[in-house]
Amino acid sequence: MSKGIWIISAAALVICVLLFLRKDVEPQRAVLLVHSAKLASVQSQSERIKADNNQPTANSASNAIAPTAAVASNIPPAMEISGGATSTETAQILAAWQTPIEFYGKVVDEHSNAVSGVKVDFHWVETPSERGNRTTNTETDAQGLFSLHGQRGPSLSVTISKEGYYASHRGEQGFKYGPFGNPDFSPDPMNPVIFTLKTKGTAEPLVPLKRNYRISRDGTPVSVDLATGTTSGGENGNFVVRCWTEDQGKPSGQKYDWRCVAAVPGGGIVPTDE
């Protein structure tokens, strides 16, 4: 009988201990979950603010450069700045993207004469996002002048074109503004950027020529007349070819050294800045 009472008493004690421990652990677990939730909420909010605005907070260093109200009002919510940038760097980047764009240009021909009616295409990026791309166009006046005003961004691309003319580098030039710009470039209506278009001349008709030629292996020259396709010895043609091979005694399919020289008698290199 006493043994049964002892077993019941021991079981009751174990149950009491378990209830006590459960009562003590559950509140701590609840507190831990609450703290974790608060931490996740704070981190999420911090990351969202950083991704949306990337602007200095109230705790930023006192020497941080804060963007002006005009700058901040032009920043789209989805704009992204490098995650590693400091508040000062971020403010500088935002300010650079809001640099005023002014541009003055002039188009002339190969004789420095003004060319009117030239199509001018402008492209710039107002904010660092896909929605920030901006384009517009205009034409040169009777003095070959054109300009762009009242826009913002760190750079500008200008492309010119006109039927009957051609330009170097497809007529495109790029210009940078603000702290990342070229210190030697300054918009000046009295000193516009010069673009040059050259008049297209009459194209020479092409001479189609397709023919196989046998070239000696000992360096004997073969001259080709590019107008008729005929060949001759010596170096009297428009195009001269010489070849040397070291395949004597080599079985078929084995590699060997060779050298070939092509020349244009009377020709040469014509320097150009195109």
VEXDRENRO-472968 format. One record per residue (C-alpha): residue number from 0; x, y, z negated; residue in one letter. Coordinates in Angstrom, 1 decimal. Each point is the difference from the previous one (the first is absolute). Layout:
REM residues N
     n        u        v        w   res
   NUM        X        Y        Z     A
...
//
This chain:
REM residues 274
     n        u        v        w   res
     0      0.0      0.0      0.0     M
     1      2.8      2.4     -1.0     S
     2      1.8     -0.9      3.2     K
     3     -3.0      1.1      2.1     G
     4     -0.3      3.3     -1.9     I
     5      3.7      0.7      0.6     W
     6     -0.4     -0.6      3.8     I
     7     -3.0      2.3      0.1     I
     8      1.8      2.7     -2.0     S
     9      3.1     -0.2      2.3     A
    10     -2.2      0.3      3.1     A
    11     -1.7      3.1     -1.5     A
    12      3.3      1.6     -0.8     L
    13      1.3     -0.5      3.6     V
    14     -3.2      1.5      1.4     I
    15      0.3      3.1     -2.2     C
    16      3.7      0.5      1.0     V
    17     -1.0     -0.3      3.7     L
    18     -2.8      2.6     -0.4     L
    19      2.3      2.3     -1.8     F
    20      2.7     -0.2      2.7     L
    21     -2.6      0.5      2.7     R
    22     -1.3      3.0     -1.7     K
    23      3.5      1.5     -0.3     D
    24      1.1     -0.8      3.6     V
    25     -3.1      1.0      2.0     E
    26      0.1      3.7     -1.0     P
    27      3.7      0.2      0.9     Q
    28     -0.7     -1.6      3.4     R
    29     -2.8      2.4      0.5     A
    30      2.3      3.0     -0.8     V
    31      2.6     -1.4      2.3     L
    32     -2.5     -0.3      2.9     L
    33     -1.2      3.6     -0.7     V
    34      3.6      1.3      0.1     H
    35      0.7     -1.9      3.2     S
    36     -3.1      1.4      1.6     A
    37      0.9      3.5     -1.0     K
    38      3.6     -0.4      1.3     L
    39     -1.2     -1.4      3.4     A
    40     -2.5      2.9      0.3     S
    41      2.7      2.6     -0.8     V
    42      2.4     -1.6      2.5     Q
    43     -2.6     -0.3      2.7     S
    44     -1.0      3.6     -0.5     Q
    45      3.6      1.2      0.0     S
    46      0.8     -1.9      3.2     E
    47     -3.2      1.3      1.7     R
    48      0.8      3.6     -0.9     I
    49      3.6     -0.5      1.2     K
    50     -1.1     -1.6      3.3     A
    51     -2.8      2.5      0.6     D
    52      1.8      3.3     -0.9     N
    53      3.7     -0.7     -0.8     N
    54      0.1      3.4     -1.7     Q
    55      1.9      0.9     -3.2     P
    56     -1.8     -0.6     -3.2     T
    57     -0.2      2.3     -3.0     A
    58      2.9     -1.8     -1.6     N
    59      2.3      0.6      3.0     S
    60      3.3      1.7     -0.6     A
    61     -0.3      3.8     -0.4     S
    62      2.2      0.7      3.1     N
    63     -2.3     -2.2      2.3     A
    64     -1.2      1.9      3.1     I
    65     -3.8     -0.3      0.1     A
    66     -1.8      0.4      3.3     P
    67     -2.0      3.1      0.5     T
    68     -3.8      0.0      0.0     A
    69      0.0      0.5      3.8     A
    70      2.3     -3.0      0.4     V
    71     -2.0     -2.2     -2.4     A
    72     -3.2      0.8      1.7     S
    73      1.3     -1.3      3.3     N
    74      1.2     -3.4     -1.3     I
    75     -2.4     -2.8      0.9     P
    76     -0.8     -2.5     -2.8     P
    77      1.3     -3.0      2.0     A
    78      3.5      1.6      0.6     M
    79      2.8     -2.2     -1.2     E
    80      3.4      1.1     -1.2     I
    81      3.0     -2.2     -0.7     S
    82     -0.7     -1.7     -3.3     G
    83      3.5      0.7     -1.3     G
    84     -0.1      3.7      0.4     A
    85      0.2      2.3     -3.0     T
    86     -2.5      2.7     -0.6     S
    87      2.4      2.6      1.3     T
    88      0.8     -2.0      3.1     E
    89     -3.7     -0.6      0.6     T
    90     -0.8      3.7     -0.3     A
    91      2.8      0.8      2.5     Q
    92     -1.3     -2.6      2.4     I
    93     -3.6      1.3     -0.2     L
    94      1.3      3.6      0.5     A
    95      2.1     -1.1      3.1     A
    96     -3.1     -1.5      1.6     W
    97     -1.8      3.3     -0.4     Q
    98      2.8      2.1      1.7     T
    99     -1.5      2.6      2.3     P
   100      0.6     -0.8      3.7     I
   101      0.7      2.9      2.4     E
   102      1.5     -0.7      3.4     F
   103      0.9      2.2      3.0     Y
   104      1.2     -1.5      3.3     G
   105      0.7      0.9      3.6     K
   106      0.2     -2.2      3.2     V
   107      2.4      0.9      2.8     V
   108      1.2     -1.8      3.2     D
   109      3.5     -1.0      1.0     E
   110      0.6      3.6      1.1     H
   111     -1.2      1.5     -3.3     S
   112     -3.2      1.2      1.5     N
   113     -3.2     -0.1     -2.2     A
   114     -2.4     -2.8      0.8     V
   115     -3.7      0.7     -0.6     S
   116     -2.8     -2.5     -0.3     G
   117      2.2     -2.6     -1.8     V
   118     -2.0     -2.4     -2.2     K
   119      1.3      0.0     -3.5     V
   120     -1.0     -2.7     -2.5     D
   121      0.5      0.4     -3.7     F
   122      0.1     -2.8     -2.6     H
   123      0.5      0.2     -3.7     W
   124     -0.9     -1.8     -3.2     V
   125     -1.8      2.1     -2.6     E
   126      0.0     -2.6     -2.8     T
   127      1.8     -3.3     -0.4     P
   128     -2.9     -2.2      1.0     S
   129     -1.6     -1.2      3.2     E
   130     -2.7      2.7     -0.4     R
   131      2.7      2.6      0.0     G
   132      0.9     -0.2      3.7     N
   133     -0.8      3.2      1.9     R
   134      0.3      0.9      3.7     T
   135     -0.8      3.0      2.2     T
   136      1.1      1.4      3.4     N
   137      0.3      3.2      1.9     T
   138      1.6      1.4      3.2     E
   139      2.8      2.5      0.6     T
   140     -0.9      3.5      1.1     D
   141      1.4      2.0      2.9     A
   142      3.2      0.5     -1.9     Q
   143      0.3     -3.7     -0.8     G
   144     -0.7      0.7     -3.7     L
   145     -2.1     -2.1     -2.4     F
   146     -0.4     -0.3     -3.8     S
   147     -1.6     -1.8     -2.9     L
   148     -1.2      1.6     -3.2     H
   149     -1.8     -0.7     -3.3     G
   150      0.9     -3.7     -0.4     Q
   151      1.7     -1.9     -2.8     R
   152      2.5     -2.9     -0.1     G
   153      3.7     -1.0     -0.2     P
   154      0.5     -0.5      3.7     S
   155     -1.3      0.8      3.5     L
   156      0.3     -1.7      3.3     S
   157     -0.3      2.0      3.2     V
   158     -0.4     -1.5      3.5     T
   159     -0.2      1.9      3.3     I
   160     -1.1     -1.2      3.5     S
   161     -1.0      1.4      3.3     K
   162     -0.8     -1.6      3.4     E
   163      2.9      0.4      2.4     G
   164      2.6      0.4     -2.8     Y
   165      2.0     -2.4     -2.2     Y
   166      1.7      0.5     -3.3     A
   167      2.8     -1.7     -2.0     S
   168     -1.0     -2.4     -2.8     H
   169     -3.6      0.1      1.4     R
   170     -0.2      3.7     -1.0     G
   171     -0.4     -0.9     -3.7     E
   172      1.8      1.7     -2.9     Q
   173     -0.4     -0.3     -3.8     G
   174      0.3      2.7     -2.6     F
   175      0.2     -0.3     -3.8     K
   176     -1.4      2.5     -2.6     Y
   177      0.4      0.6     -3.7     G
   178      2.8     -1.4     -2.3     P
   179      0.6     -2.9      2.4     F
   180      0.2      2.2      3.1     G
   181      3.0      1.2      2.1     N
   182      1.5      3.1     -1.7     P
   183      0.9      1.3      3.5     D
   184     -3.6      0.0      1.2     F
   185     -2.2      3.0     -0.8     S
   186     -3.2      0.8      1.9     P
   187      0.5      3.4      1.7     D
   188     -2.4      1.5      2.6     P
   189      2.9      2.1      1.3     M
   190      2.2     -3.1      0.4     N
   191     -2.2     -2.9      1.2     P
   192      1.2     -3.5      0.4     V
   193      0.9     -0.6      3.7     I
   194     -1.4     -3.0      1.9     F
   195      1.3     -0.7      3.5     T
   196     -1.9     -1.6      2.8     L
   197      1.6     -0.9      3.3     K
   198     -1.7      0.1      3.4     T
   199     -0.4     -3.4      1.6     K
   200      1.8     -0.2      3.3     G
   201     -0.8     -2.1      3.1     T
   202      0.7     -3.6     -0.9     A
   203      2.3     -2.0      2.4     E
   204     -1.6     -3.0      1.5     P
   205      1.2     -3.3     -1.4     L
   206      1.8     -2.5      2.3     V
   207     -1.1     -3.6     -0.8     P
   208      2.8     -2.4      0.4     L
   209      0.1     -3.7     -1.0     K
   210      2.8     -2.1      1.3     R
   211      2.5     -2.6     -1.3     N
   212      3.8      0.6      0.3     Y
   213      2.9     -2.3     -0.3     R
   214      2.8      1.5     -2.1     I
   215      3.6     -1.2      0.2     S
   216      1.5     -1.5     -3.2     R
   217      3.4      1.6      0.4     D
   218     -0.9      3.6     -0.3     G
   219     -0.4      0.8      3.7     T
   220     -2.4      3.0      0.2     P
   221     -3.4     -0.3      1.6     V
   222     -1.6      3.3      1.1     S
   223     -3.7      0.4      0.4     V
   224     -1.8      2.7      2.0     D
   225     -3.1      0.7     -2.2     L
   226     -1.9      1.5      2.8     A
   227      0.3     -3.0      2.4     T
   228      1.1     -2.8     -2.3     G
   229      3.0     -0.9      2.2     T
   230      3.3     -0.9     -1.4     T
   231      3.6      0.6      1.0     S
   232      3.5     -0.5     -1.4     G
   233      1.9      2.7     -1.8     G
   234     -1.6      2.8     -2.0     E
   235     -1.9      1.9      2.7     N
   236     -3.6     -0.8     -1.2     G
   237     -2.2      1.7     -2.5     N
   238      0.4     -2.9     -2.5     F
   239      3.1     -2.1     -0.4     V
   240      0.3     -3.2     -2.0     V
   241      3.0     -2.0     -1.1     R
   242      0.0     -3.3     -1.9     C
   243      2.7     -2.2     -1.5     W
   244     -0.6     -3.5     -1.3     T
   245      2.1     -2.6     -1.7     E
   246     -1.9     -3.1      0.9     D
   247      2.7     -1.8      2.0     Q
   248      0.1     -3.6     -1.1     G
   249     -3.0      0.3     -2.3     K
   250     -2.6     -2.7      0.3     P
   251     -3.5      1.0      0.8     S
   252     -1.9      1.4     -3.0     G
   253      3.1      1.0     -2.0     Q
   254      0.4      3.5     -1.1     K
   255      2.7      2.3      1.3     Y
   256      1.2      3.6     -0.2     D
   257     -1.1      2.5      2.6     W
   258      0.1      3.8      0.6     R
   259     -2.1      2.2      2.3     C
   260      0.4      3.7      0.9     V
   261     -2.6      2.1      1.8     A
   262      0.9      3.5      1.3     A
   263     -1.6      2.8      2.0     V
   264      2.7      1.7      2.2     P
   265     -0.1      3.7     -0.3     G
   266     -2.5     -0.2     -2.9     G
   267      0.5      0.7     -3.6     G
   268     -1.6      1.0     -3.3     I
   269     -2.1      3.1      0.1     V
   270     -0.3      1.6     -3.5     P
   271     -3.4      1.3     -1.2     T
   272     -1.7      1.1     -3.2     D
   273     -3.3     -1.6      1.0     E
//
